[in-house]
Amino acid sequence: MRAKLIILGGGASGLMAACAAARILKTPQSVLVLEGNGKCGRKLLATGNGRCNLTNLRDMRADRFYGDGAALAPLLSAYPPERVRALFREMSLETAADREGRVYPRSMQSSSVLSVLLREAARWGVSFRCGASVSSVSREKKGFRFLCADGEVYESDACILAVGGAASPKLSLGGGYPLVKALGHTVTPLFPALTGLLCETSRKALRPLAGVRAAADVTLLANGKRAAFSKAGEKSEVIFSENGVSGISVFDLTAKAYRELSCGSSCALRLDLLPGLHAERVADFLQKTQARYGDSPAGELLMGMLPAQIGWALVRALGTDPDAPAASLSEERLQNLAALTKGWEIPVTGTRGFENAQITAGGVPMSELDPLTMRSAVVPGLYLSGELLNVHGPCGGYNLHLAWATGHAAGTAAARTLLGGRA
Ligand SMILES: Cc1cc2nc3c(=O)[nH]c(=O)nc-3n(C[C@H](O)[C@H](O)[C@H](O)COP(=O)(O)OP(=O)(O)OC[C@H]3O[C@@H](n4cnc5c(N)ncnc54)[C@H](O)[C@@H]3O)c2cc1C
């Protein structure tokens, strides 16, 4: 089967690209989406805990992105968050922002976002082949040739590679990197980002905390020095597990932690579990509580300020038996306990792998494509979009924003070029 434009990957960026291109090309069936999974948009459905945080109204600037983020400046000026909302409004999807600027579909269901994209694609006559896992793409004289794992062959004049990355392979097929490399592009080293950190050595301390959440300012230390920082926000918190720490505040530090650990640095997280409170105020609180409830266990001293399990764990981390009477703690120990609430250091031994990551750090360098049209500078007629690129953003809608912007830019440029105009 032949189409004018084949989009490889029916995820967020591929679907947006398909809608943008088909709307311009107008002729039904001129755009074909090949998706390896049985259905399109499986990862999209899982986003934002099933609610799909699709963009962010705050700080959508190039310096918020990692990797080749600096190269995104022209694209982000062309696609500010309001434009992304407008693109969805044109598909009859209303969105709503929370107080931190995170934008969700008004229905609060990611399935609404996927459904409107599929409906818009149908409106403009986009064809789909799901279950079409492409094992090779080659540039031929007259365009592109796609060979599927089941032997099926497809051809097109132009191609958009929207194959995603290596993160969460259960939701997205992955495996696009060999395809893009075979076409002549390079791929920077890949590592999992926006995932939890493993803290093996403190396992004993962490086990009782499994499942506990807390708002905390989090600093990543590499060889004892501050390497990255994540401020506690209304929705960002740390979540303890029996062998590590995760949560939005930690996710934003994992790419940096991975890089530091790979270079042999010794890493630790420093948690300020009472952001906004001075250590003296905490010490004062502890002294008063000790005076009132000296017979109670020391583990309960922080009960009125922090989740009970954390208070207990901090006393244990101090080297004090939490079952001992609170009155047995010396003034110095109380001061140390107050300091610990403001700077609990937990050694980091690794990051959770791609299986649990939300996004891939690394990918095709932005220098190998035009940053406004996503057109490959290496292969004529090829466009690249989404997670495949060497850019990723923090939690909060930045990565989907990138998928929409790069997908829309690629789809628009590919269609205009196919019509003979300049994209
Ligand atoms: C649990 C989770 C929650 C997330 N929540 C958010 C959030 O709330 N906000 C946010 O901004 N970001 C979020 N993200 C990140 C976001 O999902 C990605 O940034 C986005 O999906 C990337 O879009 P994409 O189109 O590049 O890749 P994908 O959405 O992964 O789509 C790529 C598609 O290509 C297909 N494919 C790959 N290789 C082949 C092949 N060889 N042949 C055929 N098909 C192929 C895949 O099956 C897939 O469907 C989350 C990610 C996860 C895992």
The ligand as an SDF file (V2000), in Angstrom:
LIG
                    3D

 53 58  0  0  0  0  0  0  0  0999 V2000
    2.9280    6.6910   33.0660 C   0  0  0  0  0  0  0  0  0  0  0  0
    3.2500    7.9190   32.2600 C   0  0  0  0  0  0  0  0  0  0  0  0
    2.6300    9.1180   32.5760 C   0  0  0  0  0  0  0  0  0  0  0  0
    2.9440   10.2690   31.8490 C   0  0  0  0  0  0  0  0  0  0  0  0
    2.2660   11.4210   32.1460 N   0  0  0  0  0  0  0  0  0  0  0  0
    2.5350   12.5390   31.4450 C   0  0  0  0  0  0  0  0  0  0  0  0
    1.7870   13.7320   31.6840 C   0  0  0  0  0  0  0  0  0  0  0  0
    0.8050   13.7580   32.4530 O   0  0  0  0  0  0  0  0  0  0  0  0
    2.1670   14.8580   31.0020 N   0  0  0  0  0  0  0  0  0  0  0  0
    3.1930   14.8550   30.0950 C   0  0  0  0  0  0  0  0  0  0  0  0
    3.4890   15.9160   29.5360 O   0  0  0  0  0  0  0  0  0  0  0  0
    3.8620   13.7190   29.7990 N   0  0  0  0  0  0  0  0  0  0  0  0
    3.5420   12.5620   30.4290 C   0  0  0  0  0  0  0  0  0  0  0  0
    4.2060   11.4020   30.1040 N   0  0  0  0  0  0  0  0  0  0  0  0
    5.1560   11.4310   28.9650 C   0  0  0  0  0  0  0  0  0  0  0  0
    4.3820   11.3140   27.6210 C   0  0  0  0  0  0  0  0  0  0  0  0
    3.5840   10.1600   27.6600 O   0  0  0  0  0  0  0  0  0  0  0  0
    5.3490   11.2540   26.4320 C   0  0  0  0  0  0  0  0  0  0  0  0
    6.0970   12.4480   26.4330 O   0  0  0  0  0  0  0  0  0  0  0  0
    4.5970   11.1510   25.1040 C   0  0  0  0  0  0  0  0  0  0  0  0
    3.7540   10.0220   25.0780 O   0  0  0  0  0  0  0  0  0  0  0  0
    5.5830   11.0770   23.9280 C   0  0  0  0  0  0  0  0  0  0  0  0
    4.8330   11.0360   22.7430 O   0  0  0  0  0  0  0  0  0  0  0  0
    5.4200   10.3230   21.4470 P   0  0  0  0  0  0  0  0  0  0  0  0
    4.3590   10.4040   20.4140 O   0  0  0  0  0  0  0  0  0  0  0  0
    6.7520   10.8250   21.1270 O   0  0  0  0  0  0  0  0  0  0  0  0
    5.6330    8.7910   21.8890 O   0  0  0  0  0  0  0  0  0  0  0  0
    4.5420    7.6930   22.2630 P   0  0  0  0  0  0  0  0  0  0  0  0
    3.3520    8.3170   22.8800 O   0  0  0  0  0  0  0  0  0  0  0  0
    5.2820    6.6600   23.0150 O   0  0  0  0  0  0  0  0  0  0  0  0
    4.0920    7.1090   20.8540 O   0  0  0  0  0  0  0  0  0  0  0  0
    4.9680    6.3770   20.0240 C   0  0  0  0  0  0  0  0  0  0  0  0
    4.1550    5.3100   19.3100 C   0  0  0  0  0  0  0  0  0  0  0  0
    4.9570    4.6920   18.3180 O   0  0  0  0  0  0  0  0  0  0  0  0
    4.7090    3.2990   18.3360 C   0  0  0  0  0  0  0  0  0  0  0  0
    5.8700    2.6180   17.7630 N   0  0  0  0  0  0  0  0  0  0  0  0
    7.1410    2.6210   18.2550 C   0  0  0  0  0  0  0  0  0  0  0  0
    7.9560    1.9000   17.4580 N   0  0  0  0  0  0  0  0  0  0  0  0
    7.1900    1.4210   16.4470 C   0  0  0  0  0  0  0  0  0  0  0  0
    7.4480    0.6000   15.3450 C   0  0  0  0  0  0  0  0  0  0  0  0
    8.6690    0.1310   15.0790 N   0  0  0  0  0  0  0  0  0  0  0  0
    6.4150    0.2670   14.5050 N   0  0  0  0  0  0  0  0  0  0  0  0
    5.1710    0.7560   14.7470 C   0  0  0  0  0  0  0  0  0  0  0  0
    4.8670    1.5440   15.7920 N   0  0  0  0  0  0  0  0  0  0  0  0
    5.8580    1.8790   16.6310 C   0  0  0  0  0  0  0  0  0  0  0  0
    4.4900    2.9920   19.8080 C   0  0  0  0  0  0  0  0  0  0  0  0
    3.7950    1.7810   20.0080 O   0  0  0  0  0  0  0  0  0  0  0  0
    3.7090    4.2170   20.2690 C   0  0  0  0  0  0  0  0  0  0  0  0
    2.3110    4.0490   20.1870 O   0  0  0  0  0  0  0  0  0  0  0  0
    3.9070   10.2280   30.7970 C   0  0  0  0  0  0  0  0  0  0  0  0
    4.5120    9.0100   30.4780 C   0  0  0  0  0  0  0  0  0  0  0  0
    4.1930    7.8660   31.2020 C   0  0  0  0  0  0  0  0  0  0  0  0
    4.8460    6.5560   30.8320 C   0  0  0  0  0  0  0  0  0  0  0  0
  1  2  1  0
  2  3  1  0
  2 52  2  0
  3  4  2  0
  4  5  1  0
  4 50  1  0
  5  6  2  0
  6  7  1  0
  6 13  1  0
  7  8  2  0
  7  9  1  0
  9 10  1  0
 10 11  2  0
 10 12  1  0
 12 13  2  0
 13 14  1  0
 14 15  1  0
 14 50  1  0
 15 16  1  0
 16 17  1  0
 16 18  1  0
 18 19  1  0
 18 20  1  0
 20 21  1  0
 20 22  1  0
 22 23  1  0
 23 24  1  0
 24 25  2  0
 24 26  1  0
 24 27  1  0
 27 28  1  0
 28 29  2  0
 28 30  1  0
 28 31  1  0
 31 32  1  0
 32 33  1  0
 33 34  1  0
 33 48  1  0
 34 35  1  0
 35 36  1  0
 35 46  1  0
 36 37  1  0
 36 45  1  0
 37 38  2  0
 38 39  1  0
 39 40  1  0
 39 45  2  0
 40 41  1  0
 40 42  2  0
 42 43  1  0
 43 44  2  0
 44 45  1  0
 46 47  1  0
 46 48  1  0
 48 49  1  0
 50 51  2  0
 51 52  1  0
 52 53  1  0
M  END
$$$$
